[in-house]
Amino acid sequence: MNALKFSIWVSPKLRKAYLQLSKKLKSSYADLILLPLPKRLTTFLKDLINGAPYNLFLKKIVEEEKIFYSINIFNYFYEEILKVCKELKKINPKLELNCYKEDENVLFQIQSAVKFSILTFKAASTSKINLDEWLHALTENLKETKEYLDKETEFIEKQAQKYDNIICLANFEGKYYFQHLKNKFPVEIQYFALPYHFTPLEILTTFLNLKREIDYEKIMQFIKSHIDYIRNYVLTCDNLDEAYEKWVNENVNWINAWKKI
């Protein structure tokens, strides 16, 4: 067996980031590409890269899996990456594609998104924030996410033992995988779509994950910032990338200064 080459590519969940990943993938070689999608999509993805039409693939995951709110959202993020993987398979017939996200984790994240949407709507419409409800939803999300990340790390580790050249695509949980695998494999981590400033909810989640003592004033501030982000940017823009860019331009001075360098 050749020396293992294992790379984790980390990016925010923005279309521009996924397009950067796609471009990088085009000029990369791998025996295995791991995608941050539910494991149960792996069979359909194998059919896709082995020649099945993309539209048929979409039809199957909509009709048989029913795990995404909208096929448009799926396409928004993953269409270009999957098409690149299909092209890479033609060049390297030995290429394998696997999904590593726990199916239950994807469902849980969708349910969490709904919870946060309801809490955001309630706060925006009543101008009152129920801090206990927010803290319960946030801490539950952190606890469940940690359990799923451990399972996903274990799955990724087992996959790494079977191949010589591995690329694992991930959002910021990729850092978690890296920290838990770096002592077992010669793994590297690369970041894409930088600079990036975390959104208010991402900051709040990180803050709670790092702090032992709860700072209620800080948490309330982050929640208000999140509500503002949703109300004044996400709901008024055509897509997530546009909302994020508008928010950054109006609120994140350090990135604006960096862009001018």
ABEGO torsion letter per residue (X at the ends): XBBBBBBBBBBBBBAAAAAAAAAAAAABBBABBBBBBBAAAAAAAAAAAAGBBAAAAAAAAAAAAGABABAAAAAAAAAAAAAAAAAAAAABAABBBBBABBAAAAAAAAAAAAAAAAAAAAAAAAGBBBAAAAAAAAAAAAAAAAAAAAAAAAAAAAAAAABABBBBBBBAAAAAAAAAAAAABBBBBBBBGOBBBBBAAAAAAAAAAABABBBAAAAAAAAAAAAAAAAAAAAABABAAAAAAAAAAAABAAAAAAAAX
